[in-house]
């Protein structure tokens, strides 16, 4: 059954590819609009690279949300083909008003009752009963769209987005696995087992371990004192760097870390022909994520399409700053916890340093069980008169019926806001004055979801 569903998705992707090729043959500049997170930036990167390889031209814009006022600006543009990457599925009606051909390469949840306008080729796994939350990212859908062109060297960049959307847990599945196979069979991706420690070569071991967030290490991630205590307990100097350990010490470290989280020693995916800084796909994803979080989307897309020398150092500095902020944020939620309601919990900030990390912080808090994993988390950040909401939950809560994408979409609409996303991770924007009413409504929607399964 799954193979049939994937085949249907691939057929729709080929239809989109054929449309793209027709416009490239006519020398039309392709207008690309994509999301500003790691997945969206890599999705645009996949598309831009393929167009370049076809000797075509493009104009790319990276945005945080497809708001009406932003969409209205595109109505004034005279392009013949628009491609929306990692967004657009929730805005079919508005996008269809563009006087052009349109490709939507997205993986967010769709409304099955929404009719697809004639001028849109809509490539989305949810339309075929596939899981866009777990099995394919926005960059993966972009890759499917250009896959008939044969550029399998872009499989690595497609999986960068999957890492960005946290779709790698216990291995790649579904369409992501198919993309991985493309990369491996064409010798563009290599897989090996390794210890996943941040800043292995740069920082003392206690600091490297405390900055290791993905996978999280309970009692160590975000906690330098906890890291020092752990290393002292197993008899390893906390001030040395990993590379300075002898083989016996490395084995002891690995064995003790695996006891806490087996995922700390697992598959590492790399692109052998990439520059060292981008060879590891998770590192690449972290770089693009930091670019997006710091509103340096242009820097991220430049890295994707080949401007490496000038951009990498700046991007790595952003990653380091972002990592420091996450450690700071973990300390905050460790101390303060969350505000608990009947069916949800939330954290709230007006502090600039925390605002850019709230969504990631929620996920880490659940993984480390600093926050209650049995209640979805809403991370609320005040931006003047609006609240930006990032919702996160666990796969166990999804199995019980929770769907954050629908909950945030429906609740935000009740207060003249906007929202949506995936069942496990979603976002919304609402008026500040309605924050408490919004929280109460989401709490009620989640209660209903849990009681109807």
Secondary structure, 3 states (H helix, E strand, C coil): CHHHHHHHHHHHHHHHHHHHHHHHHCCCCEEEEEECCHHHHHHHHHHHHHHHHCCCCEEEEEECCCCHHHHHHHCCCCCCEEEEECCCHHHHHHHCCCCCEEEEECCCCCCCCCCCCCCEEEECHHHHCCCCCCCCCHHHHHHHHHHCCCCHHHHHHHHHHHHHCCCCCCCCCHHHHHHHHHHHHCCCCEEEEEECCCCCCCCCHHHHHHCCCCCCCCCCCCCHHHHHHHHHHCCCCCCCCHHHCCHHHHHHHHHHHHHHCHHHEEEEEECCCCCHHHHEHHHHHHHHHHHHHCCCHHHHHHHHCCCCCCCHHHHHHHHHHHHHHHHHHHHHHHHHCCEECCCEEEEEECCHHHHCCHHHHHHHHHHCCCCCCCCEEEEEEEECCEEEEEEECCHHHHHCCCCHHHHHHHHHHCCCCEEEECCCEEEEEEEHHHHHHHHHHHHHHHHHHHHCC
